[in-house]
Amino acid sequence: MTPFKTVALEHASRLINHGPTVLVTSIDGARRNIMAAAWSMPVEFTPPRIAVVIDKHTFTRELVMASGTFGICVPGASAVDVTYAVGSSSGRDTDKFAEYGIVPIIGPVLGLPLVETNCAAWLECKLIRERHTEDAYDTCFGEVVSAAADPRVFNNGHWLFDASNESLHTLHHLGAGNFARASDMLRAKPLP
């Protein structure tokens, strides 16, 4: 039984608004792939829309363009090794899910392969075609159609990073296989 809980689409943008490294999943027929991406962000609240950079030469991009869909999974700190591995290899000639022992769940709306193990959240997205930005900047846009998160780290539309859930603190890529993780939260106090 999954510990993940549905996230209201009005809060879906919060799953990536703090700039975590994400895992992009894709499928077209029997072909599937997973890759890491350091550049993603929300771009609209209603309907929830996001942007993610997917290089036009990658197998993931090929699958996304063919299917018109993609998944975004938010890995936790305990997924640092697999995040680096899927971001450092191509899935064109191998199934990275099988190669790295990643067991996906099937997304409830689009049937995408999504990852919950050692991840904090996931989003299923329908591609919004924007040929200029895709070609010029490798930026793909998607409308979020379903989202879920582990309530130990994201609940009631908000993140909670503390000592009890360190393995799910999100990753932030620094380059060359180095990552930082989100740490304990600081709460701002109103100024007089």
N, C-alpha and C positions, 0 to 999 in steps of 0.2 A: 504494500500500500504506500503510495507516494505521500511524503510529508508536505508537498507543495499545496498551496491554496491559491485559488483564482484571485487575480488582481483586477480590480475594476479598471476598465480601459481608461477612465479619466486619470488614473494614477500610473499608467503604463510608462509614460515618459520618465518618471522618476527612477525607473529601474536602470537607466543609463545616463541620467543627467549629470552624474558626478564623474563621468569620463573613464569608466573601467575598460580594461581590455575585454573583448567579447569573443565568443566562438560563433562563427557563422556556419550554419548548417544548410545543406541544400540537397535536393533529390529530383531526379527526372527519370521516371520509370525505375529500372533496377540500379541505376547509377546514383550514388550518394557521396557526399563529401562533408568534411568539417575542416575549418581553418580558423586561425586566430586573426583578429583585427584590432588594432590599437586606436583607430579613429572611428568613433560612432557618436551620435548625439541625437536628442529629440529635436524636431523642427516644428511641430505643431501639436497642440493639446487635443483639439476636437475637430475632426477625428484624430486620434493619436497617430502621428507620423514620425518616422525616424530617418536618419541618413547614416550610411556606413560606406567606408571606402573599401572597394573590392577591385583589385587590379584586373584590367581587362584580359590579361594573359593567363589568369588562373582557371583551374578546373571548376572551382566554385562559381566564378562568374559565368562560365559556360552553362552550368546547370541552372543558375538563377535566371538567366536570360531564356533558357528553354522552358522552364516550368512557370516562371512568373511569380515565384515564391521564395522565401528564405526564412530561416530561423535565427534568432539571436539568443545565445545562452551566456549567462554572466558567471564565469568561473570564480570559485572561492580560492583562498590561499592554498588549500590542500590540493588544488588542481594545477599548481604552477608547472609541474613537470610535463603533464599532458598538454597544457596550453602551449608551452614552448615547442613541444614535439609536433603538434598539428600545425603550428605556425611556421615550422622550419622545414616542412616536407610537402611534396605534392601528392595529391590523391588521384592524379590522372591514371596512374598505372597500378594503384593499390587501394584497397578500402581501408582508410585510416581508422574507421570505427573498429574494424576487426584487428588491424595491425596493433593498435594501442589498447585493445581491450575495453573500448568505450561502448557501453550498452545503452542505446538510446530508448527513450519512450517515443510513442507516436503522438504527434500533436493532435489535439481534439478537433480543430477546425480545418486545417490544411493537410494534415497527415504527414507533417514534416518530422524528420528525426530530430529530437530534442534531448538535451542532456540535463539530468537532475543530480546525478551522483557528483558530489563535490562542487556543485554549482549553487548559486544563490537564487537565480531566477532564469526565466526564459520568456521569449516573445515569438509569436508566429506572425509573419508579415507577408502581405501581398505587395509585389513589386509595383511601384508607380513609375512608369516609363518617362524618363527625362533624358532623351538621347544626348543632348548637348553636355550635360554634366557627367553622364556616364562616359562619354567619349573623351571629353577634355580633362576631367578631373577624377575619373574612376569612382565617382560618388553615385551610389544607388540609394533611391528613396523607397520606403515601404510604409504601408499603412498597417498598423498593428491590429490584428483581428482577434487575438487571444493572448493572454499573459498569465503567468503564475510565478509565485516566489515561495521560498522556504520561510515560514512565519517566524522562525528563530532569528532571522536577520532582516526581514522586510514584512511589516505588518501594519494594517490600517493605513496603507498608503505612504508609509515612512520607513526609512532605513533605521536600524539599530545596530551599531557596532559596539560590542563590549567584550569583556574577557570570556564570556560564556559561549561566544560563537566565532572565535578567531579563525577557525578553519574555513569559515564562509566569508570572511572579509574579502572584498573584491580586490582584483589585481590591477596594477597600472604599469604598463610596459615602459621601461627606461632605456631599452636598447641592449643588444648583445647578450640576450638571455637574462638580463637583470630586470626584476620587477620590484615595485613597492606595493604594499598592501594598505588598504584603508585601515586606520587604527581607531582607537576609541574616539567617540564623538565629543565634540566641544559644543556646549549649548550657549548661544549668545544671550546676554541679558539686555533688556531694554535700557537705553540711555535716558537719563532724565530730560 
